[in-house]
Amino acid sequence: MAAAQGRLSDGAGGMDDPKEGEQDATEAAPPAFRAAVDALRAARLRPQIEIDPTKAPRRLAPFAYALEATVVDGDEDLADGRLVLLHDPAGHDAWQGSFRLVTLVRAELEPEMAADPLLPEVCWSWLTGALQARGLSCGEPSGTVTRAASHYFGGLAQRPAASQIEIRASWTPREGLGGVPDTAAHLASWCDLLAQVAGLPPAAPGDASVVTLPQRRGPQTR
Protein backbone atom coordinates (compact mmCIF):
# COMPACT_ATOMS: atom_id res chain seq x y z
CA MET A 1 0.00 0.00 0.00
CA ALA A 2 1.17 3.52 -0.64
CA ALA A 3 2.25 5.34 2.47
CA ALA A 4 0.79 8.72 3.30
CA GLN A 5 3.21 11.54 2.63
CA GLY A 6 4.74 13.08 5.72
CA ARG A 7 5.12 11.82 9.27
CA LEU A 8 4.07 13.52 12.48
CA SER A 9 7.01 15.58 13.63
CA ASP A 10 7.76 13.60 16.79
CA GLY A 11 5.12 10.89 16.65
CA ALA A 12 2.73 12.84 18.84
CA GLY A 13 2.51 16.32 17.42
CA GLY A 14 0.00 18.01 15.13
CA MET A 15 -0.36 17.32 11.44
CA ASP A 16 1.58 19.06 8.69
CA ASP A 17 0.35 22.52 7.72
CA PRO A 18 -2.29 22.55 4.96
CA LYS A 19 -1.38 23.62 1.44
CA GLU A 20 -2.02 27.28 0.65
CA GLY A 21 -5.01 26.68 -1.63
CA GLU A 22 -6.58 24.29 0.83
CA GLN A 23 -6.09 26.75 3.69
CA ASP A 24 -7.71 29.55 1.69
CA ALA A 25 -10.75 27.38 0.95
CA THR A 26 -11.11 26.44 4.61
CA GLU A 27 -10.87 30.06 5.74
CA ALA A 28 -13.82 30.89 3.47
CA ALA A 29 -15.94 28.14 5.04
CA PRO A 30 -18.52 28.58 7.85
CA PRO A 31 -17.11 28.93 11.39
CA ALA A 32 -18.41 25.51 12.48
CA PHE A 33 -16.56 23.77 9.64
CA ARG A 34 -13.38 25.75 10.27
CA ALA A 35 -13.48 24.77 13.94
CA ALA A 36 -14.02 21.10 13.05
CA VAL A 37 -11.07 21.16 10.64
CA ASP A 38 -8.83 22.97 13.14
CA ALA A 39 -9.52 20.21 15.66
CA LEU A 40 -8.46 17.58 13.11
CA ARG A 41 -5.24 19.46 12.36
CA ALA A 42 -4.37 19.74 16.06
CA ALA A 43 -5.05 16.09 16.91
CA ARG A 44 -2.30 14.08 18.63
CA LEU A 45 -1.99 10.48 17.47
CA ARG A 46 0.09 7.43 18.23
CA PRO A 47 3.50 7.43 16.53
CA GLN A 48 2.92 4.45 14.22
CA ILE A 49 0.30 6.36 12.24
CA GLU A 50 1.51 8.67 9.47
CA ILE A 51 -1.19 11.17 8.53
CA ASP A 52 -1.42 14.03 6.08
CA PRO A 53 -4.10 16.20 4.44
CA THR A 54 -5.10 15.11 0.96
CA LYS A 55 -7.38 16.40 -1.78
CA ALA A 56 -11.00 16.29 -0.68
CA PRO A 57 -13.92 15.31 -2.93
CA ARG A 58 -15.84 18.31 -4.24
CA ARG A 59 -19.20 16.80 -5.19
CA LEU A 60 -20.36 15.22 -1.92
CA ALA A 61 -20.98 18.39 0.08
CA PRO A 62 -20.46 22.16 -0.13
CA PHE A 63 -17.43 21.83 2.19
CA ALA A 64 -15.05 18.90 2.62
CA TYR A 65 -11.71 18.14 4.23
CA ALA A 66 -9.78 14.88 3.81
CA LEU A 67 -6.94 13.04 5.49
CA GLU A 68 -4.98 9.97 4.47
CA ALA A 69 -3.11 7.75 6.89
CA THR A 70 -0.80 4.76 6.91
CA VAL A 71 0.02 2.50 9.84
CA VAL A 72 3.77 1.98 9.72
CA ASP A 73 6.07 -0.36 11.62
CA GLY A 74 9.67 0.41 10.66
CA ASP A 75 9.76 0.14 6.86
CA GLU A 76 6.57 -1.90 6.65
CA ASP A 77 3.07 -0.63 5.87
CA LEU A 78 0.45 -2.52 7.87
CA ALA A 79 -2.76 -0.71 6.85
CA ASP A 80 -3.89 2.50 5.21
CA GLY A 81 -7.01 4.59 4.96
CA ARG A 82 -8.74 7.84 4.18
CA LEU A 83 -11.08 9.95 6.31
CA VAL A 84 -13.27 12.69 4.83
CA LEU A 85 -15.20 15.32 6.79
CA LEU A 86 -18.23 16.66 4.91
CA HIS A 87 -20.31 19.69 5.85
CA ASP A 88 -23.57 21.06 4.49
CA PRO A 89 -24.68 24.12 6.52
CA ALA A 90 -28.26 23.60 5.33
CA GLY A 91 -28.32 20.08 6.69
CA HIS A 92 -28.76 16.83 4.80
CA ASP A 93 -31.79 14.58 5.10
CA ALA A 94 -29.81 11.36 4.62
CA TRP A 95 -27.24 12.40 7.22
CA GLN A 96 -29.77 13.69 9.77
CA GLY A 97 -27.29 16.47 10.49
CA SER A 98 -24.97 18.97 8.84
CA PHE A 99 -21.72 16.96 9.19
CA ARG A 100 -20.77 13.53 7.91
CA LEU A 101 -17.62 11.43 8.22
CA VAL A 102 -16.73 9.02 5.42
CA THR A 103 -13.92 6.49 5.61
CA LEU A 104 -12.02 3.81 3.74
CA VAL A 105 -9.66 1.45 5.60
CA ARG A 106 -7.60 -1.35 4.00
CA ALA A 107 -5.19 -4.02 5.19
CA GLU A 108 -3.69 -7.31 4.05
CA LEU A 109 -4.81 -10.46 5.86
CA GLU A 110 -3.40 -13.85 6.66
CA PRO A 111 -5.20 -16.49 4.51
CA GLU A 112 -6.69 -18.30 7.51
CA MET A 113 -8.20 -15.10 8.83
CA ALA A 114 -9.57 -14.14 5.42
CA ALA A 115 -11.44 -17.45 5.35
CA ASP A 116 -13.26 -16.73 8.62
CA PRO A 117 -17.00 -16.48 7.76
CA LEU A 118 -17.52 -14.02 10.63
CA LEU A 119 -14.81 -11.64 9.44
CA PRO A 120 -17.16 -8.95 8.00
CA GLU A 121 -19.18 -8.77 11.21
CA VAL A 122 -16.00 -8.64 13.30
CA CYS A 123 -14.53 -5.81 11.21
CA TRP A 124 -17.72 -3.79 11.45
CA SER A 125 -17.67 -4.29 15.23
CA TRP A 126 -14.13 -2.86 15.29
CA LEU A 127 -15.48 0.37 13.82
CA THR A 128 -18.48 0.68 16.13
CA GLY A 129 -16.38 -0.46 19.09
CA ALA A 130 -13.71 2.17 18.40
CA LEU A 131 -16.36 4.90 18.54
CA GLN A 132 -18.03 3.48 21.66
CA ALA A 133 -14.69 3.10 23.45
CA ARG A 134 -14.25 6.88 23.32
CA GLY A 135 -17.83 7.58 24.34
CA LEU A 136 -18.84 8.90 20.92
CA SER A 137 -22.37 8.71 19.64
CA CYS A 138 -23.20 8.86 15.94
CA GLY A 139 -26.24 8.74 13.73
CA GLU A 140 -27.16 6.98 10.50
CA PRO A 141 -24.12 4.66 10.34
CA SER A 142 -23.75 2.69 7.12
CA GLY A 143 -21.04 0.84 5.29
CA THR A 144 -19.62 -2.28 3.71
CA VAL A 145 -16.89 -4.75 4.58
CA THR A 146 -15.27 -6.41 1.57
CA ARG A 147 -12.65 -9.13 1.47
CA ALA A 148 -10.81 -9.98 -1.72
CA ALA A 149 -8.32 -12.70 -2.63
CA SER A 150 -5.64 -12.42 -5.33
CA HIS A 151 -3.99 -15.43 -6.98
CA TYR A 152 -1.06 -15.01 -9.35
CA PHE A 153 -0.26 -16.93 -12.54
CA GLY A 154 2.25 -17.04 -15.38
CA GLY A 155 5.10 -14.62 -14.83
CA LEU A 156 3.67 -13.75 -11.41
CA ALA A 157 3.18 -17.33 -10.27
CA GLN A 158 5.97 -17.06 -7.68
CA ARG A 159 3.97 -14.54 -5.67
CA PRO A 160 2.01 -16.00 -2.79
CA ALA A 161 -1.76 -15.61 -2.77
CA ALA A 162 -2.86 -12.45 -0.99
CA SER A 163 -6.05 -11.43 0.79
CA GLN A 164 -7.24 -7.95 1.65
CA ILE A 165 -9.96 -6.50 3.85
CA GLU A 166 -11.60 -3.20 3.00
CA ILE A 167 -13.95 -1.25 5.26
CA ARG A 168 -16.02 1.57 3.77
CA ALA A 169 -18.27 3.43 6.17
CA SER A 170 -19.91 6.73 6.98
CA TRP A 171 -21.64 8.16 10.03
CA THR A 172 -23.03 11.43 11.35
CA PRO A 173 -21.10 12.77 14.36
CA ARG A 174 -23.11 14.37 17.13
CA GLU A 175 -22.81 18.15 17.02
CA GLY A 176 -21.75 19.90 20.21
CA LEU A 177 -21.39 23.49 21.29
CA GLY A 178 -21.83 25.88 18.38
CA GLY A 179 -22.91 23.03 16.13
CA VAL A 180 -19.34 21.65 16.01
CA PRO A 181 -18.74 17.88 16.38
CA ASP A 182 -15.77 16.58 18.36
CA THR A 183 -13.79 15.75 15.24
CA ALA A 184 -10.54 15.19 17.15
CA ALA A 185 -12.16 12.36 19.14
CA HIS A 186 -13.63 10.86 15.96
CA LEU A 187 -10.20 11.01 14.32
CA ALA A 188 -8.68 9.26 17.33
CA SER A 189 -11.36 6.55 17.10
CA TRP A 190 -10.66 6.15 13.40
CA CYS A 191 -6.96 5.74 14.16
CA ASP A 192 -7.89 3.14 16.78
CA LEU A 193 -9.67 1.26 13.99
CA LEU A 194 -6.62 1.55 11.72
CA ALA A 195 -4.37 0.25 14.48
CA GLN A 196 -6.70 -2.65 15.20
CA VAL A 197 -7.01 -3.63 11.54
CA ALA A 198 -3.21 -3.44 11.25
CA GLY A 199 -2.83 -5.70 14.28
CA LEU A 200 -0.58 -3.35 16.23
CA PRO A 201 0.49 -4.47 19.70
CA PRO A 202 -1.04 -2.73 22.73
CA ALA A 203 -0.41 0.99 22.80
CA ALA A 204 2.58 2.13 24.85
CA PRO A 205 2.10 4.53 27.79
CA GLY A 206 1.39 7.98 26.43
CA ASP A 207 0.11 6.76 23.06
CA ALA A 208 -3.21 8.30 22.10
CA SER A 209 -4.81 5.10 20.81
CA VAL A 210 -6.62 2.48 22.83
CA VAL A 211 -5.20 -1.03 23.24
CA THR A 212 -5.54 -3.08 20.04
CA LEU A 213 -5.68 -6.79 19.27
CA PRO A 214 -2.58 -8.88 18.39
CA GLN A 215 -1.13 -8.74 14.90
CA ARG A 216 -3.25 -10.60 12.36
CA ARG A 217 -1.31 -10.47 9.13
CA GLY A 218 2.07 -10.50 7.59
CA PRO A 219 3.35 -6.95 7.10
CA GLN A 220 3.87 -5.57 3.62
CA THR A 221 7.26 -4.06 2.77
CA ARG A 222 7.07 -0.48 1.58
C-alpha positions in Angstrom: 0.0 0.0 0.0 1.2 3.5 -0.6 2.3 5.3 2.5 0.8 8.7 3.3 3.2 11.5 2.6 4.7 13.1 5.7 5.1 11.8 9.3 4.1 13.5 12.5 7.0 15.6 13.6 7.8 13.6 16.8 5.1 10.9 16.6 2.7 12.8 18.8 2.5 16.3 17.4 0.0 18.0 15.1 -0.4 17.3 11.4 1.6 19.1 8.7 0.3 22.5 7.7 -2.3 22.6 5.0 -1.4 23.6 1.4 -2.0 27.3 0.6 -5.0 26.7 -1.6 -6.6 24.3 0.8 -6.1 26.7 3.7 -7.7 29.6 1.7 -10.7 27.4 0.9 -11.1 26.4 4.6 -10.9 30.1 5.7 -13.8 30.9 3.5 -15.9 28.1 5.0 -18.5 28.6 7.8 -17.1 28.9 11.4 -18.4 25.5 12.5 -16.6 23.8 9.6 -13.4 25.8 10.3 -13.5 24.8 13.9 -14.0 21.1 13.0 -11.1 21.2 10.6 -8.8 23.0 13.1 -9.5 20.2 15.7 -8.5 17.6 13.1 -5.2 19.5 12.4 -4.4 19.7 16.1 -5.1 16.1 16.9 -2.3 14.1 18.6 -2.0 10.5 17.5 0.1 7.4 18.2 3.5 7.4 16.5 2.9 4.4 14.2 0.3 6.4 12.2 1.5 8.7 9.5 -1.2 11.2 8.5 -1.4 14.0 6.1 -4.1 16.2 4.4 -5.1 15.1 1.0 -7.4 16.4 -1.8 -11.0 16.3 -0.7 -13.9 15.3 -2.9 -15.8 18.3 -4.2 -19.2 16.8 -5.2 -20.4 15.2 -1.9 -21.0 18.4 0.1 -20.5 22.2 -0.1 -17.4 21.8 2.2 -15.0 18.9 2.6 -11.7 18.1 4.2 -9.8 14.9 3.8 -6.9 13.0 5.5 -5.0 10.0 4.5 -3.1 7.7 6.9 -0.8 4.8 6.9 0.0 2.5 9.8 3.8 2.0 9.7 6.1 -0.4 11.6 9.7 0.4 10.7 9.8 0.1 6.9 6.6 -1.9 6.7 3.1 -0.6 5.9 0.4 -2.5 7.9 -2.8 -0.7 6.8 -3.9 2.5 5.2 -7.0 4.6 5.0 -8.7 7.8 4.2 -11.1 9.9 6.3 -13.3 12.7 4.8 -15.2 15.3 6.8 -18.2 16.7 4.9 -20.3 19.7 5.9 -23.6 21.1 4.5 -24.7 24.1 6.5 -28.3 23.6 5.3 -28.3 20.1 6.7 -28.8 16.8 4.8 -31.8 14.6 5.1 -29.8 11.4 4.6 -27.2 12.4 7.2 -29.8 13.7 9.8 -27.3 16.5 10.5 -25.0 19.0 8.8 -21.7 17.0 9.2 -20.8 13.5 7.9 -17.6 11.4 8.2 -16.7 9.0 5.4 -13.9 6.5 5.6 -12.0 3.8 3.7 -9.7 1.4 5.6 -7.6 -1.3 4.0 -5.2 -4.0 5.2 -3.7 -7.3 4.0 -4.8 -10.5 5.9 -3.4 -13.9 6.7 -5.2 -16.5 4.5 -6.7 -18.3 7.5 -8.2 -15.1 8.8 -9.6 -14.1 5.4 -11.4 -17.5 5.3 -13.3 -16.7 8.6 -17.0 -16.5 7.8 -17.5 -14.0 10.6 -14.8 -11.6 9.4 -17.2 -9.0 8.0 -19.2 -8.8 11.2 -16.0 -8.6 13.3 -14.5 -5.8 11.2 -17.7 -3.8 11.5 -17.7 -4.3 15.2 -14.1 -2.9 15.3 -15.5 0.4 13.8 -18.5 0.7 16.1 -16.4 -0.5 19.1 -13.7 2.2 18.4 -16.4 4.9 18.5 -18.0 3.5 21.7 -14.7 3.1 23.4 -14.3 6.9 23.3 -17.8 7.6 24.3 -18.8 8.9 20.9 -22.4 8.7 19.6 -23.2 8.9 15.9 -26.2 8.7 13.7 -27.2 7.0 10.5 -24.1 4.7 10.3 -23.8 2.7 7.1 -21.0 0.8 5.3 -19.6 -2.3 3.7 -16.9 -4.8 4.6 -15.3 -6.4 1.6 -12.6 -9.1 1.5 -10.8 -10.0 -1.7 -8.3 -12.7 -2.6 -5.6 -12.4 -5.3 -4.0 -15.4 -7.0 -1.1 -15.0 -9.3 -0.3 -16.9 -12.5 2.3 -17.0 -15.4 5.1 -14.6 -14.8 3.7 -13.7 -11.4 3.2 -17.3 -10.3 6.0 -17.1 -7.7 4.0 -14.5 -5.7 2.0 -16.0 -2.8 -1.8 -15.6 -2.8 -2.9 -12.5 -1.0 -6.0 -11.4 0.8 -7.2 -7.9 1.7 -10.0 -6.5 3.9 -11.6 -3.2 3.0 -14.0 -1.2 5.3 -16.0 1.6 3.8 -18.3 3.4 6.2 -19.9 6.7 7.0 -21.6 8.2 10.0 -23.0 11.4 11.3 -21.1 12.8 14.4 -23.1 14.4 17.1 -22.8 18.1 17.0 -21.7 19.9 20.2 -21.4 23.5 21.3 -21.8 25.9 18.4 -22.9 23.0 16.1 -19.3 21.6 16.0 -18.7 17.9 16.4 -15.8 16.6 18.4 -13.8 15.7 15.2 -10.5 15.2 17.2 -12.2 12.4 19.1 -13.6 10.9 16.0 -10.2 11.0 14.3 -8.7 9.3 17.3 -11.4 6.5 17.1 -10.7 6.1 13.4 -7.0 5.7 14.2 -7.9 3.1 16.8 -9.7 1.3 14.0 -6.6 1.6 11.7 -4.4 0.2 14.5 -6.7 -2.7 15.2 -7.0 -3.6 11.5 -3.2 -3.4 11.3 -2.8 -5.7 14.3 -0.6 -3.3 16.2 0.5 -4.5 19.7 -1.0 -2.7 22.7 -0.4 1.0 22.8 2.6 2.1 24.8 2.1 4.5 27.8 1.4 8.0 26.4 0.1 6.8 23.1 -3.2 8.3 22.1 -4.8 5.1 20.8 -6.6 2.5 22.8 -5.2 -1.0 23.2 -5.5 -3.1 20.0 -5.7 -6.8 19.3 -2.6 -8.9 18.4 -1.1 -8.7 14.9 -3.2 -10.6 12.4 -1.3 -10.5 9.1 2.1 -10.5 7.6 3.3 -6.9 7.1 3.9 -5.6 3.6 7.3 -4.1 2.8 7.1 -0.5 1.6 
